[in-house]
Amino acid sequence: MKNNIYRIQKQLFFAVAAAALLSGCTGPAKGESAAAADTVWFPAEASTAFTEEAETETPAGASAAAAPTETVSREDALLSDTYDLTRVTFTAEAAGTSIYIVGGIHGNETAGWKAANALARELSDGTRKLARGKVSVAAPVNAWGAAHDKRTTYGNVDINRSFPGDPAGNDGEQIAAALFDDIRAQQPDLVLDLHEALVHTDGSDSLGNSIICGSDQGIEELFLGLLTASDRDPDFPKLNVFGSPPAGSINRTAGDILHLPVITVETRREDDLEQRIYSQLRVIEYILAWYGM
């Protein structure tokens, strides 16, 4: 099984590399919920490191960042009052890439939604400057699951098997529909879906730190850049690569129906929470820096 996974990862790596080199393609040119407000956690040391890196380093192949703008507007949108689902959007004066970050579709995958909320908090208070473009954050999507450390909803539904959702369906389908409709309306250039690997009974997981991409079209060089950073930067999470996201997942559905590139980020459960949040934010900040944001 491990040999098969390794072979798939290796094949995908070289497929992505070949696509980037042969096509010369580049990526697009161009708050938190009440349930989480009292439970957001963020390591101060990591916060400083991310901010400094984003302002002083530009990943290879990235577009140059605009000078950080002092004026960043904030929009708070209530996507579902019933399920405490909100989305906060930060928009810089300078035009640029639009990235939609989703965390906590599985409520017990804590590092994902806490990393998303940490970024939103820093963008809100100005600790993290947004040079250009737009960042939207919806986290935790499964507010009940986050509050009760559960993967599924109150109705025991896996939201990440329920997309594009149904406004008249069960609770998971309603949440999925509200989020999916907002992503459709926003039409971001990239969706980041933050997760954590599923834990086995022995405490291990089969994915580790990984990125999952159903289609790399339009983000070939970004995808290759992430893998290169993983290989060369000792402080960057060592990433496994997987394709074929499951049916009903936001990754598969947003790609198939909305034709949007989606990267799912998974973190290694053997690591402690602080390290897992750090790993999520390292990947997020690399992507923001790639687009000069």
Buried (B, 14 or more C-beta within 10 A) or exposed (E): EEEEBEEBBEEBBEBBBEBBEEEEBBBBEEBBBEBBEEBBBBBEEBBEBBBEBBBEEBBEBBBEBBEBBEEBEEEEBEBBEEBBBBBBBBBBEBEBBBBBBBBBBBBBBBBBBBBBBBBBBBBBEEBBBBBBBBBBBBBBBBBBBBBBEBBBBBEEBBBBBBBBBEEEBBBBBBBBBBBBBBBEEBEBBBBBBBBBBBBEEEEEBBBBBBBBBBBBEBBBBBBBBBBBBBEEEEEBBEBBBBBEBEEBBBBBBBBBEBEBBBBBBBBBBEBEBBBBBBBBBBBBBBBBBBBBB
